Amino acid sequence: MYESSPITAVKGIGEKSAVHFHHAGIDTIYDLITYYPRTYDVCEDPVPAGGLTAFDDGRLVAVEGKIERALSVRYLKSIRIATGKILSGGVYLDVVWYNMPYIRGQIQPGAVYVFRGYLKAKGRGICLQQPKVYDLFEYEQLKKTYQPVYPLVRGLTENALRRALKETFYGADALDLSEEYLPQEMLGRYDLPSRKDAVRWIHFPEEEQKLLCARRRLVFEEFFFFILMLRRMRDSREQKKSACSLPPSGQTRQILDALPYTLTGAQIRCFEEVSRDMASDHVMARLIQGDVGCGKTIIAFLALVQCAANGMQGALMVPTEVLARQHYEAFQKLVSQAQIDCEAVLLTGSLKASEKKAAYKKIEDGSARVIIGTHALITEKVSYSRLALVITDEQHRFGVSQREALEKKGLLPHTIVMSATPIPRTLAVILYGDLDVSVIDEMPASRLRVKNTVVDASWRPKAVRFIASQVREGHQSYVICPMVEESEEIEAENVTDYAQTLRKSFSDMGQEITVGCLHGRMKSQEKQSVMEQFSSGQIDVLISTTVVEVGVNVPNATVMMVENAERFGLAQLHQLRGRVGRGDAQSYCIFMYKAQSDEIRSRLEILETTNDGFEIAKKDLELRGPGELFGVRQSGALAFRLADIYADAPILQLAGEAAGDFLKKDKDLTSPEGRRIAHQMKVLETSGGNHDVL
């Protein structure tokens, strides 16, 4: 079966290039064909150079014109720079290419071309940077097409991906994709194209309508299988009674009395629901959903204490080692203040072998009542004594199969999953169909509202001075960039260069400010070290990609500045904003955008008007309209390959309906159609892509 065929089976991909594909999560041919474009590049009509100004900084444009004289090439240290002037409509526009000296020989002086690239402001003027060059006929043909744009990693280029896909779909040994695993009746009922057409059209769209149809089919499919698995888990659980009833304990009252604050009404209601479920004779399966900073973690801690007080074990699984250590230390402090004897252990991948061995022993003999860690909790070496409660924090970071693996470590344990993703309740009921839903819809009274501002890049010097002033007052700051390092393809700030620039800016101010870097390409131990330095105050300003999005708690951080905010979804920006405002001091969030448009400004201004994640999700959907294809993905937190739970809400509801109807007819998936669906579910569970949600 092609699902398990290695990527090296594709003509032109050897062992060396397979390494680059592996870094993108592409190890098999199945991974390749489901590595969907993140967006599509649509070539617009060329614009006259005379209408462009410095306010167009960062804009992608096509300009028709000619270069009258041969390009000049000069050297700046090791960089080769080719420059010239495009004459367009009687107006000259500066143009520059970096490390492309060969471009001089490709452009014929006096010939008319279309130059397509990003504009860069230069004082009051403007320059076209690194444009691609097309002859007029070539560009006219491109205007009729949709060019896929893929998420890339170091060493993997758009051309390499496209060559591999073209060979897979149209080469001499092209795949046979005629097998269909959704029932024909379902395809007809929901007006969906075949699987074969959908995967071809998504990578090689012939026209907009086919592209829309392909995406609709593949989004429906993602939702359908996700919901199907969750409902089968629910049905399996509902048939069984709990093996461990965990009635309320006086120790939870001791915890509450020792807290330096009072729980909100919503927190009290949520814990009462959890406590009642744990004491019942049925297995609890509950989602705790609440906005960033609403206080979900204390509910998890109270549940763990109630479990431990009944002589059983409870496990809390979180997505990062830094967060696991923070939760472990916070739990230890909590039970110590309440004078409760409850031994907890920390289990993460980076622990020393001796530390892991000691943790394994305490877990196996039952002396550790509370276990807090990362996915290390579900490895084969971990053997639990009496696991009765499983909690996953930031649940969207774990696939269903990971969650299920932890549950299988116990004897039908009660489960809680927690999510700060602001999903409307109607969608949450579909997405988390195996769970009862508790919503914490009230923020702690003591939490100061984060002050927000949306500004363009001209405000950067002022923002940097403000960050410096906050550091002088003893606080810390985050700066988020969309990229790790500079790219010729994308005009956006990157962590590597930004950190150097910021260090120089602070030095020029005469301030000694420590700047740290954090991004996903760093090794786990490096990331943990940087976050620990930031948490302890050794780093004043942390320049990072969105890896800080997941629940890290640094109460001393008061500023969050997001560069190129237009490149992020609103839900993700709201999650990032949740990293500040966690202490007693007033906190601030600066959303800085580069691409100029009224639409971008209007979208980002939603974040200025409200700090309510649910309201943001609602307004964003209203502004964008459902099913928008070329917009920014909003639900990056839920790791679907294509689907967006906000923009695709109507498809989500249809998929929920289809899954329910199918299970009514074939609950055990034993019919021929059911067996094909069951096979595909196994493929989804075991496929190696980074975007798996199953």
C-alpha positions as CSV (number, residue, x, y, z in Angstrom):
1,M,0.0,0.0,0.0
2,Y,1.3,3.5,-0.9
3,E,0.4,4.7,2.7
4,S,3.5,3.0,4.0
5,S,5.8,3.4,1.0
6,P,8.9,5.4,2.0
7,I,9.5,8.8,0.4
8,T,12.6,7.4,-1.3
9,A,10.2,5.4,-3.5
10,V,9.5,8.7,-5.4
11,K,11.8,9.1,-8.3
12,G,14.4,11.8,-7.7
13,I,14.4,11.5,-3.9
14,G,17.5,9.8,-2.4
15,E,18.6,9.2,1.1
16,K,20.2,12.7,1.4
17,S,17.2,14.7,0.2
18,A,14.9,12.4,2.2
19,V,16.4,13.9,5.4
20,H,15.0,17.4,4.4
21,F,11.5,15.8,3.8
22,H,11.8,14.1,7.2
23,H,12.3,17.4,8.9
24,A,8.9,18.5,7.5
25,G,7.3,15.3,8.8
26,I,7.3,13.7,5.4
27,D,8.5,10.1,5.6
28,T,6.1,8.2,3.4
29,I,4.3,8.9,0.2
30,Y,1.1,9.2,2.2
31,D,2.7,12.0,4.2
32,L,3.7,13.7,0.9
33,I,0.3,13.7,-0.7
34,T,-1.3,14.9,2.6
35,Y,1.2,17.7,3.0
36,Y,-1.3,20.3,1.8
37,P,-0.5,23.9,0.7
38,R,-0.9,26.5,3.5
39,T,-2.2,29.0,0.9
40,Y,-2.1,29.8,-2.8
41,D,-0.3,32.5,-4.7
42,V,-2.6,34.2,-7.2
43,C,-0.9,36.6,-9.6
44,E,-2.7,39.9,-9.9
45,D,-2.6,42.5,-12.7
46,P,0.6,44.6,-12.7
47,V,0.3,48.0,-10.9
48,P,1.8,51.2,-12.2
49,A,5.0,52.2,-10.3
50,G,3.7,55.8,-10.1
51,G,1.0,54.7,-7.6
52,L,3.4,53.1,-5.1
53,T,4.6,54.9,-2.0
54,A,6.5,54.1,1.3
55,F,3.1,53.3,2.8
56,D,3.1,50.2,0.6
57,D,6.0,48.8,2.6
58,G,5.8,45.0,2.8
59,R,3.2,44.7,0.0
60,L,3.6,42.0,-2.7
61,V,3.2,43.6,-6.1
62,A,3.8,43.0,-9.8
63,V,5.2,45.9,-11.9
64,E,5.4,45.9,-15.7
65,G,8.3,47.8,-17.1
66,K,11.9,47.7,-18.5
67,I,15.4,48.2,-17.2
68,E,17.1,50.5,-19.7
69,R,20.7,49.8,-18.6
70,A,22.4,46.6,-17.5
71,L,22.2,45.9,-13.8
72,S,25.1,46.9,-11.7
73,V,26.6,44.3,-9.3
74,R,28.6,45.2,-6.2
75,Y,29.9,43.4,-3.2
76,L,29.1,44.3,0.4
77,K,31.4,42.0,2.5
78,S,30.3,38.5,1.3
79,I,26.9,39.7,-0.1
80,R,26.6,40.3,-3.8
81,I,24.0,43.0,-4.6
82,A,22.5,43.6,-8.1
83,T,20.6,46.9,-8.5
84,G,18.8,48.8,-11.2
85,K,15.8,51.0,-12.0
86,I,12.6,49.8,-13.6
87,L,10.9,52.3,-15.9
88,S,7.2,51.8,-15.6
89,G,4.7,54.3,-16.9
90,G,7.3,57.1,-17.0
91,V,8.3,56.5,-13.4
92,Y,11.4,54.9,-12.1
93,L,11.3,52.3,-9.4
94,D,14.5,51.0,-7.6
95,V,15.0,47.3,-7.7
96,V,17.5,45.1,-5.8
97,W,18.5,41.4,-5.7
98,Y,20.8,39.8,-3.1
99,N,23.2,37.0,-3.9
100,M,21.8,36.7,-7.4
101,P,24.5,38.1,-9.6
102,Y,23.4,35.9,-12.5
103,I,20.2,38.0,-12.8
104,R,22.3,40.5,-14.7
105,G,22.7,38.2,-17.6
106,Q,19.0,37.1,-17.6
107,I,17.5,40.7,-18.0
108,Q,17.9,42.2,-21.5
109,P,18.2,46.0,-21.3
110,G,15.2,47.7,-23.0
111,A,13.0,44.5,-22.9
112,V,9.7,44.7,-21.1
113,Y,9.2,42.3,-18.2
114,V,6.9,41.8,-15.2
115,F,8.8,42.1,-11.9
116,R,7.0,40.6,-8.9
117,G,8.2,41.0,-5.4
118,Y,7.9,42.7,-2.0
119,L,8.2,46.5,-1.6
120,K,10.6,47.9,1.0
121,A,10.4,51.5,2.2
122,K,13.7,53.4,2.0
123,G,13.3,56.7,3.8
124,R,10.6,58.5,1.8
125,G,11.2,56.3,-1.2
126,I,10.5,52.6,-2.0
127,C,12.4,49.7,-3.5
128,L,11.3,46.4,-5.0
129,Q,13.3,43.6,-3.4
130,Q,14.3,40.2,-4.8
131,P,11.5,40.2,-7.5
132,K,10.9,37.2,-9.7
133,V,11.1,38.2,-13.4
134,Y,8.6,37.0,-16.1
135,D,8.2,37.8,-19.7
136,L,4.7,39.2,-20.6
137,F,3.3,36.0,-22.1
138,E,4.6,33.9,-19.2
139,Y,3.0,36.2,-16.6
140,E,-0.3,36.3,-18.5
141,Q,-0.5,32.5,-18.3
142,L,0.4,32.6,-14.6
143,K,-2.5,35.0,-13.9
144,K,-4.9,32.2,-14.7
145,T,-3.4,29.8,-12.2
146,Y,-3.3,29.2,-8.4
147,Q,0.3,28.4,-7.3
148,P,0.4,26.4,-4.1
149,V,2.6,27.7,-1.3
150,Y,3.8,25.0,1.2
151,P,5.1,25.2,4.7
152,L,8.8,24.8,4.4
153,V,11.7,23.8,6.7
154,R,15.5,24.3,6.2
155,G,16.7,22.4,3.1
156,L,13.2,21.7,1.7
157,T,12.3,24.1,-1.2
158,E,9.0,24.7,-3.0
159,N,10.6,23.3,-6.2
160,A,11.7,20.1,-4.5
161,L,8.2,19.6,-3.1
162,R,6.5,20.4,-6.4
163,R,8.8,18.0,-8.3
164,A,8.1,15.2,-5.8
165,L,4.3,15.8,-6.0
166,K,4.3,16.0,-9.8
167,E,6.2,12.7,-10.0
168,T,3.8,11.1,-7.6
169,F,0.7,12.2,-9.4
170,Y,1.8,12.3,-13.1
171,G,5.1,10.3,-13.3
172,A,5.7,7.0,-14.9
173,D,4.9,5.2,-11.6
174,A,2.0,7.5,-10.7
175,L,-0.2,6.5,-7.7
176,D,-3.5,4.8,-8.2
177,L,-5.8,6.9,-6.1
178,S,-9.0,5.4,-7.4
179,E,-9.8,3.6,-4.1
180,E,-12.5,5.6,-2.2
181,Y,-13.1,5.1,1.5
182,L,-16.1,7.4,2.0
183,P,-19.4,5.9,0.9
184,Q,-20.7,6.9,-2.5
185,E,-24.1,7.8,-0.8
186,M,-22.2,10.2,1.5
187,L,-20.3,11.9,-1.4
188,G,-23.6,12.4,-3.3
189,R,-25.5,13.7,-0.2
190,Y,-22.9,16.3,0.7
191,D,-21.9,17.1,-2.9
192,L,-18.2,16.0,-2.4
193,P,-15.7,15.1,-5.2
194,S,-13.9,11.8,-5.2
195,R,-10.8,11.4,-3.1
196,K,-8.7,11.0,-6.3
197,D,-9.9,14.4,-7.7
198,A,-9.7,16.1,-4.4
199,V,-6.0,15.4,-3.7
200,R,-5.0,16.2,-7.2
201,W,-6.9,19.5,-7.3
202,I,-5.6,20.6,-3.9
203,H,-2.0,20.3,-5.2
204,F,-2.6,21.1,-8.9
205,P,-5.6,23.4,-9.0
206,E,-6.9,23.9,-12.6
207,E,-9.5,26.5,-11.6
208,E,-10.9,28.2,-8.5
209,Q,-14.1,26.1,-8.4
210,K,-12.2,22.8,-8.4
211,L,-9.9,24.1,-5.7
212,L,-12.8,25.0,-3.5
213,C,-14.5,21.7,-4.1
214,A,-11.2,19.8,-3.3
215,R,-10.7,21.7,-0.1
216,R,-14.3,21.2,1.0
217,R,-14.0,17.4,0.5
218,L,-10.7,17.2,2.4
219,V,-11.9,19.4,5.3
220,F,-15.1,17.3,5.6
221,E,-12.9,14.2,5.6
222,E,-10.7,15.5,8.4
223,F,-13.6,16.5,10.6
224,F,-15.5,13.2,9.8
225,F,-12.7,10.9,10.9
226,F,-11.9,13.0,14.0
227,I,-15.5,13.0,15.2
228,L,-16.0,9.3,14.3
229,M,-13.0,8.3,16.6
230,L,-14.2,10.5,19.4
231,R,-17.8,9.1,19.3
232,R,-16.5,5.6,19.3
233,M,-14.4,6.4,22.4
234,R,-17.5,7.8,24.1
235,D,-19.7,4.9,23.2
236,S,-17.0,2.5,24.5
237,R,-16.7,4.4,27.8
238,E,-20.5,4.8,28.3
239,Q,-20.9,1.0,28.3
240,K,-18.6,0.6,31.3
241,K,-19.0,1.5,34.9
242,S,-16.2,3.2,36.8
243,A,-13.7,0.9,38.6
244,C,-12.8,3.7,41.0
245,S,-15.3,6.0,42.6
246,L,-13.5,9.0,44.1
247,P,-15.8,10.8,46.6
248,P,-15.1,14.3,47.8
249,S,-12.4,14.8,50.4
250,G,-11.7,17.3,53.2
251,Q,-8.3,17.8,51.7
252,T,-9.7,19.8,48.8
253,R,-11.3,22.2,51.4
254,Q,-7.9,22.5,53.0
255,I,-6.5,23.6,49.6
256,L,-9.2,26.1,49.1
257,D,-8.7,27.6,52.6
258,A,-5.0,27.9,52.0
259,L,-5.3,29.8,48.7
260,P,-4.4,33.5,48.7
261,Y,-7.4,34.2,46.6
262,T,-11.1,33.1,46.3
263,L,-12.3,31.0,43.3
264,T,-14.7,32.7,40.9
265,G,-18.2,31.4,40.7
266,A,-17.4,29.8,37.4
267,Q,-14.4,27.9,38.9
268,I,-16.5,26.7,41.8
269,R,-19.3,25.5,39.5
270,C,-16.7,23.7,37.3
271,F,-15.0,21.9,40.2
272,E,-18.4,20.8,41.6
273,E,-19.2,19.2,38.2
274,V,-15.7,17.5,38.2
275,S,-16.0,16.4,41.8
276,R,-19.5,15.0,41.3
277,D,-18.4,13.0,38.2
278,M,-15.4,11.6,40.0
279,A,-17.6,10.3,42.8
280,S,-20.2,8.7,40.4
281,D,-20.2,5.1,39.3
282,H,-19.6,6.1,35.7
283,V,-16.3,7.0,34.1
284,M,-15.9,10.8,33.9
285,A,-14.9,12.3,30.6
286,R,-15.0,16.1,30.8
287,L,-13.7,19.0,28.8
288,I,-12.8,22.1,30.9
289,Q,-12.8,25.0,28.5
290,G,-12.0,28.5,29.4
291,D,-10.2,31.6,28.1
292,V,-6.5,32.2,28.8
293,G,-6.0,33.1,32.5
294,C,-9.4,32.0,33.7
295,G,-7.9,29.6,36.2
296,K,-8.3,26.0,34.8
297,T,-5.1,24.7,36.4
298,I,-6.4,25.1,40.0
299,I,-9.4,22.9,39.0
300,A,-6.9,20.2,37.8
301,F,-4.9,20.4,41.0
302,L,-8.1,20.1,43.1
303,A,-9.1,17.0,41.1
304,L,-5.6,15.5,41.6
305,V,-5.9,16.1,45.4
306,Q,-9.3,14.5,45.5
307,C,-8.0,11.5,43.6
308,A,-4.9,11.1,45.8
309,A,-7.0,11.5,49.0
310,N,-8.8,8.3,47.9
311,G,-5.6,6.4,47.8
312,M,-5.4,6.4,44.0
313,Q,-3.0,8.0,41.4
314,G,-3.7,11.0,39.1
315,A,-1.6,12.0,36.1
316,L,-1.3,15.5,34.5
317,M,0.1,15.5,31.0
318,V,1.3,18.8,29.4
319,P,2.9,19.5,26.0
320,T,6.2,21.1,27.1
321,E,8.9,20.3,29.7
322,V,9.0,23.9,30.9
323,L,5.2,23.9,31.6
324,A,5.5,20.4,33.2
325,R,8.1,21.7,35.7
326,Q,6.1,24.8,36.4
327,H,3.0,22.8,37.2
328,Y,5.0,20.4,39.3
329,E,6.5,23.2,41.4
330,A,3.2,25.0,41.7
331,F,1.5,21.8,42.9
332,Q,4.2,21.1,45.5
333,K,3.8,24.6,46.8
334,L,0.0,24.3,46.9
335,V,0.0,21.1,49.0
336,S,2.8,22.3,51.3
337,Q,0.9,25.5,52.1
338,A,-2.2,23.4,52.9
339,Q,-0.1,21.1,55.0
340,I,-1.2,18.0,53.0
341,D,1.0,14.9,52.6
342,C,0.7,14.1,48.9
343,E,3.9,13.0,47.1
344,A,4.2,14.1,43.5
345,V,6.8,13.3,40.9
346,L,8.0,15.0,37.7
347,L,8.5,12.9,34.6
348,T,10.0,14.4,31.4
349,G,12.2,13.2,28.6
350,S,15.2,15.3,29.6
351,L,15.5,14.0,33.2
352,K,18.7,12.1,33.9
353,A,18.5,8.3,33.7
354,S,18.8,8.0,37.5
355,E,16.0,10.6,38.0
356,K,13.7,8.7,35.6
357,K,14.5,5.4,37.3
358,A,13.6,6.8,40.7
359,A,10.3,8.3,39.3
360,Y,9.4,5.0,37.6
361,K,9.8,3.2,40.9
362,K,7.6,5.6,42.9
363,I,5.0,5.4,40.2
364,E,5.0,1.6,40.1
365,D,4.9,1.1,43.8
366,G,2.2,3.7,44.3
367,S,4.1,6.0,46.7
368,A,3.8,8.8,44.1
369,R,0.1,9.8,44.1
370,V,0.4,12.6,41.6
371,I,2.5,12.4,38.4
372,I,3.1,15.5,36.3
373,G,4.9,15.4,33.0
374,T,5.0,15.4,29.2
375,H,4.3,12.6,26.8
376,A,7.0,10.7,28.8
377,L,4.0,9.6,30.9
378,I,2.9,7.3,28.2
379,T,6.1,5.5,27.3
380,E,6.3,1.7,27.8
381,K,8.7,2.0,30.8
382,V,6.0,3.7,32.9
383,S,3.9,1.3,34.9
384,Y,1.2,2.8,37.2
385,S,0.0,1.3,40.4
386,R,-3.5,2.6,40.7
387,L,-4.1,5.2,37.9
388,A,-7.6,6.6,38.4
389,L,-7.5,10.1,36.9
390,V,-5.9,11.4,33.7
391,I,-5.7,15.1,32.9
392,T,-4.3,16.5,29.7
393,D,-3.6,20.3,29.7
394,E,-3.6,22.3,26.5
395,Q,-5.4,19.2,25.1
396,H,-5.2,20.4,21.5
397,R,-1.5,19.7,21.5
398,F,-2.1,16.0,22.0
399,G,-3.7,13.7,19.4
400,V,-6.6,11.5,20.4
401,S,-4.4,8.4,20.2
402,Q,-1.9,9.9,22.7
403,R,-4.8,10.8,25.1
404,E,-6.1,7.2,24.7
405,A,-2.6,5.7,25.4
406,L,-2.5,7.5,28.7
407,E,-6.0,6.4,29.6
408,K,-5.0,2.8,28.9
409,K,-2.3,3.0,31.5
410,G,-5.0,2.9,34.1
411,L,-8.2,0.8,34.8
412,L,-10.9,2.9,33.1
413,P,-9.6,6.1,34.7
414,H,-11.6,9.3,34.9
415,T,-10.4,11.9,32.3
416,I,-10.3,15.6,32.1
417,V,-9.0,17.5,29.1
418,M,-8.4,21.3,29.3
419,S,-8.4,23.8,26.5
420,A,-7.9,27.5,26.2
421,T,-8.9,27.5,22.6
422,P,-12.0,29.8,22.4
423,I,-14.5,27.5,20.6
424,P,-18.2,28.3,20.7
425,R,-20.1,25.7,22.7
426,T,-22.1,24.5,19.6
427,L,-18.8,23.6,17.9
428,A,-17.2,22.3,21.1
429,V,-20.0,19.7,21.5
430,I,-19.2,18.4,18.0
431,L,-15.4,18.5,18.3
432,Y,-15.3,17.0,21.7
433,G,-18.2,14.6,21.2
434,D,-16.9,12.1,23.7
435,L,-16.8,14.7,26.5
436,D,-19.1,16.6,28.8
437,V,-18.3,20.3,28.6
438,S,-17.6,22.7,31.5
439,V,-17.0,26.3,30.6
440,I,-15.2,28.7,32.9
441,D,-16.6,32.0,31.6
442,E,-15.5,34.3,34.3
443,M,-12.1,35.9,34.9
444,P,-10.5,36.3,38.4
445,A,-11.4,39.8,39.7
446,S,-7.8,40.5,40.6
447,R,-6.5,40.1,37.0
448,L,-5.8,43.4,35.4
449,R,-7.0,43.8,31.8
450,V,-4.1,43.8,29.3
451,K,-3.9,47.1,27.4
452,N,-3.7,46.6,23.7
453,T,-2.6,48.7,20.7
454,V,-2.5,48.0,17.0
455,V,0.2,49.9,15.1
456,D,2.2,49.9,11.9
457,A,5.9,49.3,11.7
458,S,6.7,53.0,11.9
459,W,6.0,52.8,15.6
460,R,8.8,50.2,16.2
461,P,11.4,52.7,17.6
462,K,8.8,54.0,20.1
463,A,7.8,50.4,21.0
464,V,11.4,49.4,21.6
465,R,11.9,52.4,23.9
466,F,8.8,51.4,25.8
467,I,10.1,47.8,26.2
468,A,13.4,49.3,27.5
469,S,11.4,51.5,30.1
470,Q,9.6,48.4,31.3
471,V,12.9,46.6,31.8
472,R,14.2,49.6,33.8
473,E,11.2,49.1,36.1
474,G,12.2,45.5,36.7
475,H,9.9,43.8,34.2
476,Q,10.4,41.5,31.2
477,S,9.1,41.4,27.7
478,Y,8.3,39.0,24.8
479,V,8.8,39.8,21.1
480,I,7.2,37.4,18.7
481,C,8.5,37.0,15.1
482,P,6.8,34.8,12.5
483,M,10.1,33.3,11.2
484,V,13.2,31.7,12.6
485,E,15.6,33.3,10.0
486,E,15.5,35.4,6.9
487,S,13.8,34.0,3.8
488,E,14.0,35.2,0.2
489,E,10.4,34.2,-0.4
490,I,8.7,35.9,2.6
491,E,9.0,39.5,3.7
492,A,8.7,39.1,7.5
493,E,10.7,39.6,10.7
494,N,12.8,36.7,11.9
495,V,14.1,35.8,15.3
496,T,17.8,35.5,14.4
497,D,18.2,39.0,12.8
498,Y,15.7,40.7,15.1
499,A,17.7,39.7,18.2
500,Q,20.9,41.2,16.9
501,T,19.1,44.4,15.9
502,L,17.4,44.7,19.2
503,R,20.6,44.2,21.1
504,K,22.2,47.0,19.2
505,S,19.2,49.3,19.8
506,F,19.4,48.7,23.5
507,S,23.2,49.2,23.5
508,D,22.7,52.5,21.6
509,M,20.4,53.6,24.4
510,G,23.1,52.9,26.9
511,Q,21.1,50.1,28.6
512,E,22.4,46.7,29.6
513,I,19.5,44.5,28.5
514,T,19.8,40.7,28.1
515,V,18.1,39.5,25.0
516,G,17.4,35.7,24.5
517,C,16.2,33.7,21.5
518,L,13.7,30.8,21.4
519,H,12.4,28.9,18.4
520,G,11.2,25.4,17.4
521,R,14.4,24.4,15.7
522,M,16.3,24.4,18.9
523,K,16.9,21.2,20.8
524,S,14.5,20.4,23.6
525,Q,17.2,21.0,26.3
526,E,18.2,24.3,24.7
527,K,14.6,25.5,24.7
528,Q,14.1,24.5,28.3
529,S,17.3,26.3,29.3
530,V,16.2,29.5,27.6
531,M,12.7,29.4,29.2
532,E,14.2,28.7,32.6
533,Q,16.5,31.7,32.2
534,F,13.6,33.9,31.2
535,S,11.4,32.5,34.0
536,S,14.1,33.3,36.6
537,G,14.7,36.8,35.2
538,Q,18.2,36.2,33.7
539,I,16.8,37.1,30.3
540,D,15.0,40.5,30.1
541,V,13.6,40.3,26.6
542,L,12.8,37.0,24.8
543,I,12.7,37.0,21.0
544,S,10.7,34.0,20.0
545,T,8.5,32.3,17.5
546,T,5.1,31.1,18.6
547,V,6.6,28.2,20.7
548,V,5.9,30.4,23.8
549,E,2.1,30.2,22.9
550,V,1.6,27.1,25.2
551,G,0.8,28.0,28.8
552,V,4.2,29.3,30.1
553,N,3.8,31.3,33.2
554,V,6.1,34.3,33.8
555,P,4.2,36.7,36.0
556,N,7.0,39.3,35.7
557,A,6.5,39.7,31.9
558,T,4.5,42.8,31.2
559,V,4.9,43.4,27.4
560,M,4.1,41.2,24.5
561,M,5.0,42.7,21.1
562,V,4.0,40.7,18.0
563,E,5.8,41.6,14.7
564,N,4.0,41.0,11.4
565,A,0.8,40.4,13.4
566,E,-1.1,40.1,10.1
567,R,0.6,36.8,9.5
568,F,-1.1,35.2,12.6
569,G,-4.7,34.2,13.2
570,L,-6.7,36.1,15.8
571,A,-7.1,33.1,18.0
572,Q,-3.4,32.5,18.0
573,L,-2.7,36.2,18.7
574,H,-5.1,36.0,21.6
575,Q,-3.2,32.9,23.0
576,L,0.1,34.8,22.7
577,R,-1.4,37.8,24.5
578,G,-2.3,35.4,27.4
579,R,1.5,35.1,28.2
580,V,1.4,38.6,29.8
581,G,-0.9,40.0,32.5
582,R,-0.2,37.1,34.8
583,G,1.2,39.2,37.6
584,D,0.2,42.2,39.7
585,A,1.6,44.8,37.3
586,Q,-0.2,46.4,34.4
587,S,0.6,44.6,31.1
588,Y,0.6,45.6,27.5
589,C,0.3,44.0,24.1
590,I,1.5,45.6,20.9
591,F,0.3,44.2,17.6
592,M,2.5,45.5,14.9
593,Y,1.5,45.0,11.3
594,K,3.6,45.5,8.1
595,A,1.3,44.8,5.2
596,Q,-0.9,47.8,4.6
597,S,-4.6,47.3,4.1
598,D,-7.9,48.5,5.7
599,E,-8.9,44.8,5.9
600,I,-5.8,43.9,8.0
601,R,-6.2,46.9,10.2
602,S,-9.9,46.1,10.8
603,R,-9.2,42.5,11.6
604,L,-6.5,43.3,14.1
605,E,-8.5,46.1,15.8
606,I,-10.8,43.3,17.1
607,L,-8.0,42.6,19.5
608,E,-8.0,46.2,20.7
609,T,-11.7,46.2,21.6
610,T,-12.0,43.0,23.6
611,N,-9.9,40.5,25.6
612,D,-12.6,37.9,25.4
613,G,-11.4,34.9,23.4
614,F,-14.9,33.7,22.6
615,E,-16.0,37.2,21.4
616,I,-12.9,37.4,19.3
617,A,-13.6,34.1,17.6
618,K,-17.2,35.2,16.9
619,K,-16.3,38.7,15.5
620,D,-13.5,37.2,13.4
621,L,-15.9,34.7,11.8
622,E,-18.4,37.5,11.1
623,L,-15.7,39.7,9.5
624,R,-14.1,37.0,7.4
625,G,-17.2,35.0,6.5
626,P,-17.3,31.2,6.6
627,G,-15.1,29.1,4.3
628,E,-12.7,31.9,3.3
629,L,-10.0,30.1,1.4
630,F,-7.0,32.4,1.3
631,G,-7.3,34.0,4.7
632,V,-5.0,33.4,7.7
633,R,-5.8,30.1,9.5
634,Q,-7.4,31.0,12.8
635,S,-7.4,27.7,14.7
636,G,-3.7,26.8,14.5
637,A,-4.2,25.5,18.0
638,L,-6.2,22.5,16.7
639,A,-3.7,20.8,14.5
640,F,-5.9,19.8,11.5
641,R,-4.0,19.7,8.2
642,L,-6.5,21.9,6.3
643,A,-9.6,22.5,8.4
644,D,-10.3,25.7,10.3
645,I,-12.9,25.2,13.0
646,Y,-14.1,28.8,12.7
647,A,-14.2,29.4,9.0
648,D,-15.3,25.8,8.3
649,A,-17.9,25.6,11.0
650,P,-20.7,24.7,8.5
651,I,-18.6,21.8,7.2
652,L,-17.9,20.7,10.8
653,Q,-21.6,20.5,11.5
654,L,-22.2,18.5,8.3
655,A,-19.4,16.1,9.2
656,G,-20.8,15.7,12.7
657,E,-24.2,14.8,11.2
658,A,-22.6,12.3,8.7
659,A,-20.5,10.6,11.5
660,G,-23.6,10.2,13.6
661,D,-25.7,8.8,10.8
662,F,-23.0,6.3,9.8
663,L,-22.5,5.0,13.3
664,K,-26.3,4.5,13.6
665,K,-26.1,2.1,10.6
666,D,-22.8,0.5,11.4
667,K,-21.7,1.1,15.0
668,D,-18.9,-1.5,14.9
669,L,-17.6,-0.6,11.4
670,T,-18.1,-4.2,10.2
671,S,-19.8,-3.5,6.8
672,P,-17.5,-3.3,3.7
673,E,-17.8,0.5,3.9
674,G,-17.2,0.4,7.6
675,R,-14.0,-1.7,7.2
676,R,-12.6,0.8,4.6
677,I,-13.3,3.6,7.1
678,A,-11.7,1.7,9.9
679,H,-8.6,1.0,7.8
680,Q,-8.3,4.7,7.0
681,M,-8.6,5.6,10.7
682,K,-5.6,3.4,11.4
683,V,-3.7,5.1,8.7
684,L,-4.4,8.5,10.2
685,E,-3.4,7.3,13.7
686,T,0.0,6.0,12.5
687,S,0.9,8.5,9.7
688,G,4.0,10.5,10.5
689,G,3.0,14.0,9.5
690,N,3.4,16.9,12.0
691,H,-0.1,18.0,11.5
692,D,-1.9,14.9,12.7
693,V,-4.9,15.5,15.0
694,L,-5.8,11.8,15.3
